[in-house]
Amino acid sequence: MADRTFLDWPFFEDRHRALAEALEGWCDTNLPVDHSDLDAACRDLVAALGQGGWLTHSGGDNLDVRTLCLIRETLARHDALADFAFAMQGLGMGAVSLFGSDAQREWLERTRAGEAISAFALTEPGSGSDVANTATTAERVEGGYRLTGEKTYISNGGIADLYVMFARTGEAPGAKGLSAFLMPADTEGLSVAERIDVIAPHPLARLRMEGAFLPDEALIGKPGDGFKLAMSVLDVFRPTVGAAALGMARRALDEAMARVTERQVQGAPLASLQLVQGHIADMALKIDAAALLVYRAAWTKDQGAPRVSREAAMAKLYATEAAQEVIDAAVQLHGGDGVRHGEKVEELYREIRALRIYEGASDVQRLVIARSVLG
Ligand SMILES: Cc1cc2nc3c(=O)[nH]c(=O)nc-3n(C[C@H](O)[C@H](O)[C@H](O)COP(=O)(O)OP(=O)(O)OC[C@H]3O[C@@H](n4cnc5c(N)ncnc54)[C@H](O)[C@@H]3O)c2cc1C
């Protein structure tokens, strides 16, 4: 059983502790799910998380970042695909939660109930970290915009009911000339160009827009606000990526603890060897340090800080990098079984990797931190 003493930290209120306990029970009953049909598994997970009431926390007027983090941490510890399903409902609708019009917010009822699946479409074949290089255009036409271009590595691509799409409207060069749009998946001119398979499979796709028309009401916020809006969404959701990594790291430590106490080497459990104890100590230390940074960022945002870019970057950078190290140590302590398909630590080893890349790669987080430190 993963360490839960962190719930006593002053970052949390009793409502958070109650939620964590209730979610633990839900996970024990409902997770893990069978991943063999990925699309079906994700649709079922979104529906189940909606029915369980957990998705009410994924979007809306007052996003509570500590709650988002606790849910992601707990789900990721049980089943990374469940965390993915929850996280994308939040990230996908983040721009609508923070900046959407009343009409756009009507979609939140469906995503929060698990009746519609959302996605966040920023990355392109020619621009990932370098958002300023976005090439997709939104051309102004009578009554709206026509979007043309490609988006790639879009989570939920192919199964989403709606996408928040970022495109160049050209108010200024670079990042200041982007806008965000709410695009239903059945919009004419939008298609799935390719489904993408990755080491830890999730629904993922490259999307193509060929003059896809959106009415004026699809614009989220003001023209030219796209980059600012995307960064505000990431301020909320980057600490939650750290939280997911934390959940995976806690699970890896649990698996390692079970292994080293049971596995006999030289007539005694592995855990009796001091070098092994050293690994366990390092893993526990990294987990606590990651948790402190994650919940510091979440608490700071929940106290009303308008931007928490530095705290969010520190949380995401440290927690994802530390989780990779913790999981790697757990694989090592499992010996040959650690790299065997079907072993939990082998699954975690694949699952953690992309978290150091998406929503701002680790080096991009370092840049954010350095900019803040150097002023
Ligand atoms: C599983 C998965 C899911 C994803 N889901 C989504 C999604 O739902 N929506 C979405 O829009 N995108 C998504 N992405 C895309 C993801 O956000 C990008 O892959 C990421 O931003 C990196 O962009 P890139 O792949 O173009 O790499 P590049 O931008 O080419 O960067 C490659 C590497 O170069 C280094 N680097 C880049 N810029 C700098 C810099 N300024 N300083 C120092 N080093 C730098 C970093 O090490 C980086 O990892 C997903 C990606 C994956 C793998």
The ligand as a Tripos MOL2 file, in Angstrom:
@<TRIPOS>MOLECULE
LIG
   53    58     1     0     0
SMALL
NO_CHARGES

@<TRIPOS>ATOM
      1 C1          2.3870   10.4750  -25.8600 C.3       1 LIG1
      2 C2          2.3040   11.9080  -26.3170 C.ar      1 LIG1
      3 C3          1.1070   12.6060  -26.1820 C.ar      1 LIG1
      4 C4          1.0110   13.9300  -26.6460 C.ar      1 LIG1
      5 N1         -0.2130   14.5680  -26.5540 N.ar      1 LIG1
      6 C5         -0.3320   15.8150  -27.0760 C.ar      1 LIG1
      7 C6         -1.6000   16.4780  -27.0770 C.ar      1 LIG1
      8 O1         -2.6080   15.9510  -26.5930 O.2       1 LIG1
      9 N2         -1.6910   17.7010  -27.6500 N.ar      1 LIG1
     10 C7         -0.6080   18.3320  -28.1970 C.ar      1 LIG1
     11 O2         -0.7760   19.4490  -28.6930 O.2       1 LIG1
     12 N3          0.6120   17.7310  -28.2140 N.ar      1 LIG1
     13 C8          0.7710   16.5010  -27.6600 C.ar      1 LIG1
     14 N4          2.0020   15.8610  -27.6790 N.ar      1 LIG1
     15 C9          3.1260   16.5280  -28.3170 C.3       1 LIG1
     16 C10         4.1390   17.0560  -27.3240 C.3       1 LIG1
     17 O3          3.6020   18.1400  -26.6110 O.3       1 LIG1
     18 C11         5.4020   17.3940  -28.1030 C.3       1 LIG1
     19 O4          5.9640   16.1770  -28.5600 O.3       1 LIG1
     20 C12         6.3790   18.1810  -27.2540 C.3       1 LIG1
     21 O5          5.9150   19.4840  -27.0290 O.3       1 LIG1
     22 C13         7.7670   18.2640  -27.9190 C.3       1 LIG1
     23 O6          7.6420   18.7360  -29.2130 O.3       1 LIG1
     24 P1          8.3450   17.9370  -30.4270 P.3       1 LIG1
     25 O7          7.9510   16.5330  -30.3670 O.co2     1 LIG1
     26 O8          8.0700   18.6940  -31.6740 O.co2     1 LIG1
     27 O9          9.8820   18.0160  -30.1010 O.3       1 LIG1
     28 P2         10.8730   19.2410  -30.3960 P.3       1 LIG1
     29 O10        10.1890   20.5220  -30.1790 O.co2     1 LIG1
     30 O11        11.5100   18.9960  -31.7210 O.co2     1 LIG1
     31 O12        11.9390   19.0530  -29.2400 O.3       1 LIG1
     32 C14        12.7820   17.9010  -29.1960 C.3       1 LIG1
     33 C15        13.7090   18.0340  -28.0130 C.3       1 LIG1
     34 O13        14.5440   19.1500  -28.2060 O.3       1 LIG1
     35 C16        14.8140   19.7770  -26.9660 C.3       1 LIG1
     36 N5         14.3760   21.1710  -27.0390 N.ar      1 LIG1
     37 C17        13.3540   21.6840  -27.7500 C.ar      1 LIG1
     38 N6         13.2650   23.0170  -27.5790 N.ar      1 LIG1
     39 C18        14.2610   23.3490  -26.7320 C.ar      1 LIG1
     40 C19        14.7170   24.5660  -26.1860 C.ar      1 LIG1
     41 N7         14.0950   25.7250  -26.4660 N.pl3     1 LIG1
     42 N8         15.7850   24.5330  -25.3620 N.ar      1 LIG1
     43 C20        16.4190   23.3780  -25.0650 C.ar      1 LIG1
     44 N9         16.0280   22.1890  -25.5660 N.ar      1 LIG1
     45 C21        14.9730   22.1780  -26.3940 C.ar      1 LIG1
     46 C22        14.0780   18.9990  -25.8860 C.3       1 LIG1
     47 O14        14.9360   18.0370  -25.3270 O.3       1 LIG1
     48 C23        12.9950   18.2980  -26.6810 C.3       1 LIG1
     49 O15        12.5890   17.1020  -26.0620 O.3       1 LIG1
     50 C24         2.1290   14.5560  -27.2040 C.ar      1 LIG1
     51 C25         3.3470   13.8610  -27.3090 C.ar      1 LIG1
     52 C26         3.4370   12.5460  -26.8740 C.ar      1 LIG1
     53 C27         4.7570   11.8310  -27.0200 C.3       1 LIG1
@<TRIPOS>BOND
     1     1     2 1
     2     2     3 ar
     3     2    52 ar
     4     3     4 ar
     5     4     5 ar
     6     4    50 ar
     7     5     6 ar
     8     6     7 ar
     9     6    13 1
    10     7     8 2
    11     7     9 ar
    12     9    10 ar
    13    10    11 2
    14    10    12 ar
    15    12    13 ar
    16    13    14 ar
    17    14    15 1
    18    14    50 ar
    19    15    16 1
    20    16    17 1
    21    16    18 1
    22    18    19 1
    23    18    20 1
    24    20    21 1
    25    20    22 1
    26    22    23 1
    27    23    24 1
    28    24    25 2
    29    24    26 1
    30    24    27 1
    31    27    28 1
    32    28    29 2
    33    28    30 1
    34    28    31 1
    35    31    32 1
    36    32    33 1
    37    33    34 1
    38    33    48 1
    39    34    35 1
    40    35    36 1
    41    35    46 1
    42    36    37 ar
    43    36    45 ar
    44    37    38 ar
    45    38    39 ar
    46    39    40 ar
    47    39    45 ar
    48    40    41 1
    49    40    42 ar
    50    42    43 ar
    51    43    44 ar
    52    44    45 ar
    53    46    47 1
    54    46    48 1
    55    48    49 1
    56    50    51 ar
    57    51    52 ar
    58    52    53 1
@<TRIPOS>SUBSTRUCTURE
     1 LIG1         1 GROUP 0 **** ****
